[in-house]
């Protein structure tokens, strides 16, 4: 006698939540950064409902702070900074995204996103450049002999592993989706929507990492 396969019970708080990006940076002198978008992915086979909480709700406007995500889909959550003042420079605020099944109240998963207001994008880039130069000089002092200055080289750009992962993700997104019968690509190379969502998520993380180097 065949027994019906039971779906594993989802434990409260243990469901991975896929959100991109995981850090928001607002610049006081650049109004285009005062409005940013969080993308919430749902790679699962069931619908999710979500809710966005904030440690300082008086400083932000969250458009559609609660809603639902269909299976294997994603939604964009718009966040606006409405209190751009110098007293808030460098203060780290936190957003928490809680997700649950539509028929339940308990939170199956949660993810925190940090938000920071900085005075100027140019000043931030200058500080990062100065920090990279300082770190490089420190490494050179401790790890390279002083009589071989020609052997020193400043590393720049993404690593080979990062580039390789990016190429793999792009290739995965270019492959046909399961069910596409008109494609000439072998069936074993067809990917599911779930797999392509994960590839897109990883590619987004790699892109952010490259842009910050």
ABEGO torsion letter per residue (X at the ends): XBBBBBBBBBBBGABBBBBOBABBBBBAABAAAABBBBBBBBABABBBBBBBBBABAAABBBBGABEBBBBGBBBBBBBBBABBBAAABGBBBBBBBBBBBAABABBABBBBBBBBBBABAAAAAAAAAAAAAAAAAAAAAAABBAABAAABBBBBEBBAAAAAAAAAAAAAAABBBBGBAABABBAAABBBAAAAAAAAAAAAAAAAAAAAX
